Structures are given as C-alpha cells and as structure tokens.
Amino acid sequence: MDRYTSEQEKIIDSINRSVADLERVHALSDEDYAHCLEIFEASSDQRFGILNWLEINVLSQMSKGSNSILSIGCGTGVFDEQVLQNLIGRMEQIKYLGIEPNKLEAAEFVKRMHVKGVENTVVDSSVLVEKFRGRSFGKDFDLVLLVHSIYYLDDRNDAIDAALDALSPGGVLIIVVAPDESLNVIANLIWQRQMGHKSFFSDDLRLHFDTLGVEYSETRISANLNVTNCFNVLSREGRDIIDFTVQARTDLLPEPLQKDIFEFLLSISKVEAGKTYLPHPVDIFRCRKV
C-alpha cells in the first residue's frame, strides 16, 4: 500500500525542490523555539499519553528510597515537573539533573523544579547549561530520559551510548522519539537543508540498538495535534504551531512554499466535531541496564 497519494507525492516533491533552492532557512531563535514548543505541546494530547505510560511502566516500579534522574535536553522542564510531582511523597530522596543548552529554557527549568517544604521527600534539582556531548557522569543514574531531544544532539549514536553508560545497574533509559511519518515530512526536508543531515527517527534508534545488541522494548503511543487555528491566517497561535512543525519561520519562506506546506498538512488532517487534527504518534523505547 502506498504511503502517500499521488497528489501528496507531488506536493512533497514541490516542497523538496523549493527547500533545496532556498538561499537561507530562518531557523527558530531560542526564544521563538521555547514559545512555539509550549503552544505546540498544549495543542497535542501526546504528552499526557507519554506521562501516563511512564507512570504505569517505570515510575511506579522505582525504589522508594533514593533515586537519581538525568533528563537530557530537558527544555523548560514542563515534562520533568510532571515526573517530579508524580514521585514526590513516594520516595525518600530525589536527585534530578537536567541538561539544556538553551539558557532561557534552562532558567525556566530551574524555576519549575524548585521544590520547597516537601513532606517525606528531599529533592535536589539542578541544571547544566550545555550540550550533551557524551560526557561522563559515572554510572549513577536510576533513570535517564531523552524526551524528544535526540534529534538535536550532535552525534545521536554517541549520545545514546553515553546515556546507557550513565545508568546504574538496574537503571532504565527511556528515549521518546517520533516515527518517520506524515507530520514530520516537511520538518525533515527543512532539517536536511538547514543542518546538512537528516533528522533522527524511530527506525534509526532501532537500528542502533540492534547494532549494539541491546535488549529493548518499544511502545507506540497514538496522539492527535489540534491544528484548527493553523488554517486561520489571522491566528498567531496557528502560525506558532506550523513554525514548530516545520522547525522554521514559515512567514519568511516564499509564498509558493508556504502554500504547499499548508496544502500538505491539510491533506493529512482529519476533522472531528468541527476541529481539525493531525496524527501525532510517538514511540517510546525502554532499555534496562543489567
């Protein structure tokens, strides 16, 4: 069965040619990225699905004593805050370290993760404002998280190896990564033009784990992205969602390319109860260090 219709294939080819001809791709600034991410995530039910899976399959099984958690590419800490709140009161001590190169997002992480007067749980949270370059942390962490951050690392495979190495015996590595499906087609084309290499998807992670001989499990979480406002030219929120979806400032792209982007997204959308949605699935990979 063909992945796309002939009309969708034509639009993808047109986008690919247009992107290749661009003199420059206007990437999102750190501030724009943080803002667009917040709007994007608020418009999707994916994060709820990931957190629910994590609670059932990982967090509920962790020791009630002392635990160390490393979040690579932690961003503003919106996800990590939910993880921490889930664990407070169930553990005696939690050491939570984030790594985030975006200074604005790292500062927000510190604010979100600062916990005062927590009964029965001592929390020590901090952040390193730097890229994760496979540095050695010792084999200290009970849980290492890469939640949609693997795409932005310089050498993804080396980072995965370093994350595995950072685990203590019995520790768990969780990598949340997008599959190479319709929502990510445009972003991948932009990414190749902007970064000079492809993005990183579930198939790439699966291949690396198989090459290493690492045992892992994977789970597909189905989710939907509400893009109703994206097709309202006057909606700033809609533009922010589109910008994050394609990982670029779409208002600075040539008008024919903008038109192709909107046409493709509309072609893969579905309408339910008067709202327009795009499929927003995600894959969760889990490895346990023996």
Phi and psi in degrees as a GROMACS rama.xvg file:
@    title "Ramachandran Plot"
@    xaxis  label "Phi"
@    yaxis  label "Psi"
@TYPE xy
-66.8762  143.144  ASP-2
-72.0602  -38.5944  ARG-3
-128.291  156.998  TYR-4
-72.476  165.669  THR-5
-61.9065  -35.4588  SER-6
-68.4104  -40.5834  GLU-7
-65.0795  -38.4965  GLN-8
-61.3509  -39.49  GLU-9
-63.5381  -41.8339  LYS-10
-65.6915  -42.7128  ILE-11
-61.1929  -43.8333  ILE-12
-61.548  -40.8572  ASP-13
-65.011  -42.0979  SER-14
-63.1155  -43.7507  ILE-15
-59.7563  -44.5931  ASN-16
-65.1405  -43.0018  ARG-17
-64.432  -42.3315  SER-18
-64.6207  -40.6883  VAL-19
-63.0838  -28.6403  ALA-20
-86.6341  -6.94891  ASP-21
-66.9443  135.576  LEU-22
-73.1013  -32.3764  GLU-23
-153.085  142.711  ARG-24
-106.034  122.678  VAL-25
-82.8368  96.8515  HIS-26
-69.5127  158.512  ALA-27
-70.6537  135.05  LEU-28
-69.842  167.481  SER-29
-56.3937  -42.5339  ASP-30
-66.7946  -45.6475  GLU-31
-63.4961  -40.6723  ASP-32
-60.101  -48.7336  TYR-33
-60.8893  -42.8894  ALA-34
-66.7778  -47.7444  HIS-35
-65.4668  -36.662  CYS-36
-60.9311  -43.174  LEU-37
-61.1318  -44.4634  GLU-38
-66.6834  -42.9696  ILE-39
-59.881  -50.2618  PHE-40
-65.5363  -35.5439  GLU-41
-67.9973  -18.7057  ALA-42
-95.1456  1.22845  SER-43
-122.796  149.521  SER-44
-96.5778  13.1644  ASP-45
-66.6751  -44.0083  GLN-46
-59.8985  -39.8398  ARG-47
-59.7711  -43.2561  PHE-48
-63.7505  -39.863  GLY-49
-65.6172  -47.2256  ILE-50
-61.7951  -40.6087  LEU-51
-63.7317  -43.6295  ASN-52
-63.5422  -42.8695  TRP-53
-63.4173  -41.4037  LEU-54
-62.0177  -46.8088  GLU-55
-69.2319  -41.0432  ILE-56
-99.4322  -16.9674  ASN-57
-130.603  -61.0615  VAL-58
-60.0564  -40.8901  LEU-59
-67.3838  -15.6314  SER-60
-102.815  0.980641  GLN-61
-77.8722  158.357  MET-62
-59.264  147.377  SER-63
-87.503  1.00519  LYS-64
-88.1955  -116.911  GLY-65
-105.857  135.6  SER-66
-136.079  142.792  ASN-67
-115.285  132.17  SER-68
-126.231  134.071  ILE-69
-117.184  124.171  LEU-70
-114.291  110.44  SER-71
-91.6855  121.418  ILE-72
72.7356  50.7269  GLY-73
-72.6324  -16.2307  CYS-74
61.5432  -139.613  GLY-75
-79.3706  -6.78226  THR-76
87.4066  10.267  GLY-77
-59.0101  -44.717  VAL-78
-70.9425  -46.332  PHE-79
-64.8145  -33.5721  ASP-80
-59.5681  -41.3067  GLU-81
-67.4029  -38.6765  GLN-82
-62.1456  -47.4534  VAL-83
-61.6172  -46.6272  LEU-84
-61.4054  -32.0372  GLN-85
-67.2339  -30.921  ASN-86
-92.5559  -23.3909  LEU-87
-62.096  133.391  ILE-88
91.0695  -11.5179  GLY-89
-109.107  -11.1911  ARG-90
-130.416  152.799  MET-91
-75.3667  -39.3802  GLU-92
-147.449  138.372  GLN-93
-131.674  121.99  ILE-94
-104.771  119.697  LYS-95
-124.871  111.703  TYR-96
-112.72  126.268  LEU-97
-107.082  151.609  GLY-98
-125.621  123.208  ILE-99
-153.622  119.398  GLU-100
-77.086  -20.3392  PRO-101
-79.0925  111.41  ASN-102
-60.1809  -38.8241  LYS-103
-63.9095  -44.8053  LEU-104
-69.9195  -37.0477  GLU-105
-63.3579  -39.2997  ALA-106
-63.9799  -38.8192  ALA-107
-68.045  -35.9961  GLU-108
-58.0206  -45.5682  PHE-109
-59.6738  -43.1127  VAL-110
-64.3166  -45.3224  LYS-111
-66.5694  -35.5233  ARG-112
-91.6831  0.1201  MET-113
-78.3469  115.484  HIS-114
-117.815  130.792  VAL-115
-114.962  143.588  LYS-116
53.4064  47.3728  GLY-117
-87.6912  121.117  VAL-118
-71.625  130.886  GLU-119
73.1705  -3.54962  ASN-120
-135.311  125.725  THR-121
-94.7406  123.17  VAL-122
-114.66  128.173  VAL-123
-123.05  100.864  ASP-124
-113.525  144.281  SER-125
-157.096  170.317  SER-126
-140.844  142.787  VAL-127
-102.837  122.458  LEU-128
-90.1509  85.4658  VAL-129
-167.263  167.923  GLU-130
-79.3943  150.565  LYS-131
-85.4279  107.95  PHE-132
-113.325  31.3097  ARG-133
74.5298  21.9978  GLY-134
-63.8288  156.527  ARG-135
-85.6513  128.029  SER-136
-111.724  1.81502  PHE-137
80.1399  169.792  GLY-138
-96.6714  67.9393  LYS-139
-111.963  -13.3483  ASP-140
-98.5672  134.335  PHE-141
-81.7101  -25.1144  ASP-142
-146.649  128.323  LEU-143
-120.036  129.088  VAL-144
-116.255  131.135  LEU-145
-125.152  95.1625  LEU-146
-104.082  100.933  VAL-147
55.848  30.915  HIS-148
-113.484  -12.2788  SER-149
-61.8028  -28.9986  ILE-150
-62.1071  -31.9717  TYR-151
-93.2132  -0.995043  TYR-152
-82.2435  147.347  LEU-153
-64.4642  -48.5956  ASP-154
-125.327  100.247  ASP-155
-62.7246  -43.6761  ARG-156
-65.6091  -41.8599  ASN-157
-63.4944  -38.2618  ASP-158
-64.3432  -40.8626  ALA-159
-62.7556  -43.334  ILE-160
-61.7961  -42.2744  ASP-161
-66.875  -37.2075  ALA-162
-65.0991  -41.6623  ALA-163
-62.6597  -40.1614  LEU-164
-68.2878  -25.5415  ASP-165
-76.9099  -10.5847  ALA-166
-76.0569  142.628  LEU-167
-79.2094  163.064  SER-168
-54.9886  128.589  PRO-169
87.1512  -5.72794  GLY-170
-69.8748  160.285  GLY-171
-121.439  133.407  VAL-172
-104.715  127.813  LEU-173
-117.924  122.121  ILE-174
-119.27  121.232  ILE-175
-103.904  120.639  VAL-176
-143.999  147.285  VAL-177
-78.6746  145.079  ALA-178
-78.3023  157.665  PRO-179
-80.6241  78.7052  ASP-180
-124.577  -174.104  GLU-181
-54.8602  -39.3271  SER-182
-64.065  -24.5915  LEU-183
-100.014  1.13313  ASN-184
-58.7062  -51.4741  VAL-185
-67.5307  -44.0534  ILE-186
-57.9032  -38.7315  ALA-187
-66.5268  -38.6597  ASN-188
-65.5365  -43.3313  LEU-189
-63.5063  -42.9581  ILE-190
-60.4016  -44.3459  TRP-191
-62.642  -39.4411  GLN-192
-69.6011  -38.3013  ARG-193
-82.222  -43.0538  GLN-194
-101.265  -15.7916  MET-195
82.1628  6.48024  GLY-196
-151.607  163.749  HIS-197
-72.8027  164.329  LYS-198
-73.7236  -171.056  SER-199
-129.445  124.467  PHE-200
-124.836  -178.347  PHE-201
-55.009  -42.154  SER-202
-60.541  -37.0552  ASP-203
-67.653  -41.1699  ASP-204
-66.8414  -42.8918  LEU-205
-59.6153  -42.4631  ARG-206
-62.8694  -41.6715  LEU-207
-66.775  -43.3029  HIS-208
-62.6264  -42.0088  PHE-209
-64.4888  -38.2229  ASP-210
-64.284  -39.7231  THR-211
-73.2491  -21.2036  LEU-212
77.5753  24.6988  GLY-213
-83.0765  135.346  VAL-214
-80.7417  135.148  GLU-215
-152.489  162.124  TYR-216
-122.95  156.328  SER-217
-139.645  147.624  GLU-218
-135.357  133.156  THR-219
-93.228  126.365  ARG-220
-106.327  120.951  ILE-221
-83.5914  139.298  SER-222
-153.415  167.298  ALA-223
-132.465  143.252  ASN-224
-108.676  121.274  LEU-225
-78.5554  110.126  ASN-226
-114.922  22.3682  VAL-227
-52.5802  -45.0915  THR-228
-73.3221  -14.7239  ASN-229
-66.4761  -23.7925  CYS-230
-100.918  15.0656  PHE-231
-107.674  107.744  ASN-232
-61.911  -17.7964  VAL-233
-92.0927  -3.35354  LEU-234
-88.831  116.64  SER-235
-68.3958  -38.9431  ARG-236
-60.9285  -41.9817  GLU-237
-62.3975  -40.5976  GLY-238
-65.0264  -38.5276  ARG-239
-62.3712  -40.0285  ASP-240
-64.7058  -44.4502  ILE-241
-62.5904  -44.2392  ILE-242
-58.0387  -43.4351  ASP-243
-70.9454  -35.7313  PHE-244
-60.9823  -40.7191  THR-245
-98.3142  -4.15173  VAL-246
60.9303  39.6136  GLN-247
-162.388  163.421  ALA-248
-77.7156  100.093  ARG-249
-68.665  -27.3455  THR-250
-68.5889  -14.2712  ASP-251
-99.0642  2.23755  LEU-252
-85.6564  154.664  LEU-253
-56.383  145.189  PRO-254
-57.581  -41.6456  GLU-255
-60.0431  -36.1565  PRO-256
-69.4543  -41.689  LEU-257
-57.2846  -44.1416  GLN-258
-61.5029  -43.6384  LYS-259
-62.5112  -41.0149  ASP-260
-61.3586  -47.0859  ILE-261
-64.4225  -40.2549  PHE-262
-64.5917  -40.7577  GLU-263
-67.2004  -45.862  PHE-264
-62.0115  -39.0244  LEU-265
-65.0566  -34.6632  LEU-266
-69.571  -24.1217  SER-267
-102.34  5.57842  ILE-268
-88.7215  167.759  SER-269
-135.626  150.847  LYS-270
-113.334  127.022  VAL-271
-135.994  126.778  GLU-272
51.5849  40.5415  ALA-273
80.2709  3.3329  GLY-274
-116.29  149.338  LYS-275
-104.957  131.79  THR-276
-127.483  150.485  TYR-277
-114.174  143.637  LEU-278
-64.7441  133.597  PRO-279
-134.559  57.559  HIS-280
-73.0175  161.937  PRO-281
-148.031  150.558  VAL-282
-111.454  136.546  ASP-283
-113.282  122.747  ILE-284
-107.405  135.98  PHE-285
-127.35  129.776  ARG-286
-126.231  138.364  CYS-287
-114.511  130.457  ARG-288
-81.0704  125.98  LYS-289
